[in-house]
């Protein structure tokens, strides 16, 4: 059964390839809309770039600070890969890192809000 089907399929002529055209034409000098869409982007473009840069930097800093946070069971050295506790660690370092992380997280949320409201 299958050899007869294979012979019938191979004996059939191949369909002619058709070139299809698009129903519309694309202009050769296609340009994108690069005009600013908000008042802030129109009148203070440098400020929008500053907000965006600060947002990216605060995001990277937040990731680094969260990676430095210690767990309850392990110390700072346990977070960085080792299990040996450091005897020379300053008291209050964990609280200082937590306070800086909290400040960076608040700045990250505020910058995200400003960027979303400004329409950039």
N, C-alpha and C positions, 0 to 999 in steps of 0.2 A: 504494500500500500504506500509506504513512504517513498520508495524509489520512483513510482509513477508520479507522485505529487511533486517530487524534486525535479523530475524531468519536465513537468508542465510549467513549473515556475521558471526554470532556467530557459525554456523555449519562448516564454512571453517576451515581447519587446520591452525595452526599458522606456519609461515615460520620458518625454522630452522635458528638459529643464526649462522652467519658465522664470523669467526675470520679472520680479514684481516691483512696482514703483510705489512710492509713498503717496498718499492722497493729498499731501501738502508739500510745499517746497521750503527748505531751510535756507535762509539768507546766508551768503558766504561770510558776511561780516557780523556774525552773531555775537552780541555783547550782553553781558550780564548786568543786572541792576546793581550798581555800586553806590548808590546814594544812601546816606544815613537815614535811618528810619525813626530816630527819636530826636528830641530837642537837644539832649545832652551829647549825642553823637554828632549832631550838626554843629553845635557851637563850641564844644570842648572835647575834641577828639583825643587830645592828649590825656584827658582825665579818664576816658573809657579804657584806654590802654593801660593806664596806671591801675585802675580797679581790676582789670583782668590779670595783670601781672601779680598784684598782691594776692588775688584769689588763688592763683596757681601756686605761688610760694607758700601761702598759708596751708594749702592742701598737702604739699610735700612735707612741710615742717610738722604738720599734724600726724602724718603717717610715721615719721621718724620718732616723734615723741611718744606715740602710742606703742611703738616697738620697744622703746626704752623702759616702759612701765614695768614694774616688778609685779609678780604674783604674790599672793599671801604666803605661799609655802616656800618660795624660792627668793633669794636675794637678787640684786642687780646682776651679779655674775651668773646666776642661774638663767636669767633671761637671755644673756648674751651667749649661752652655750655651755658654760661650765657648771659643775655642781659644787665647787669649792667656794665657801664664803670668804669674802675679803675682810680681813681684820682692820684694814686701814680706811674703811669707808666712813665718810663723815656722817654724823647724825643729822637727820632731817633731809637727806638728799632725795628720798622718795617723795616727801611732801613738796619739796621745791619743784621737782619734775611734774608732779600732779598739778601744782598751781600754774605752772607755765603751760601745760597741756590744756588746762581749762581756759586760760586766756586766749590761746591760739584757736581753740574750738569756738569760742564766742566770736572772735574776729572772723573766722571762716564763715559762720552762719550770717553775721552782719554783712559781710562782703557779698555772699550769695544773694541775700535779700536785695541789696542795693543794685547788683548787676541785673537781677530779674526785673526789678521795678524800672530800671533805666531803659530797658529795651535794647541792650547791646548784645 
